[in-house]
């Protein structure tokens, strides 16, 4: 039972354009959402997060949008750069879950120069 | 600025052997988490530990797997009598103590790739 789903295994975008990565969740107890970026042979690196009391959080080129009614969040990267090419994981946690994160299966983003 | 250190990076074991994976958290971090990533899947939570205490092991298989975080030294994830299905990347993460108790971000190590022959 996948509680966090990333339905696009891969995405290719031209440098300078916007990258939009999507994530859906099923567990209504989730109240905190994170995006991690992962390069090959490295561990995931925290990118940006959002609490369920917000619908948008922005950090430089990265913006995360949360639509609670649709149980959907998205990560926007603009402008996309070749160095952004990596696997992006969406993760979620529920209050009192002792920091247990539930991860999606990831989306491989390739930014073409 | 040492991050979360995991060793070994690669570990090869034959079926039935034991695997020991080590993790040293970031300086100042007292919470350690172990996650497992199977091929083509996301990371799955296994266990959460503080010094000398297992806080949540709900994601860890009941048999053959154990974890510890002693007062001195690294956290150890131990897999006894390994089977082919244990082949995966095992990631350790750490975090600081957060006054609210949750929702702080995790810092991950580079992982140990376990291959069982």
Interface residues (C-beta under 8 A of the other chain):
Chain A: X4 X6 X32 X34 X36 X41 X42 X43 X44 X45 X46 X49 X51 X89 X91 X93 X95 X96 X97 X98 X99 X100 X101 X102 X103 X104 X105 X106
Chain B: X4 X6 X31 X33 X35 X40 X41 X42 X43 X44 X45 X48 X55 X56 X58 X59 X91 X93 X95 X102 X103 X104 X105 X106 X107 X108 X109 X110 X111
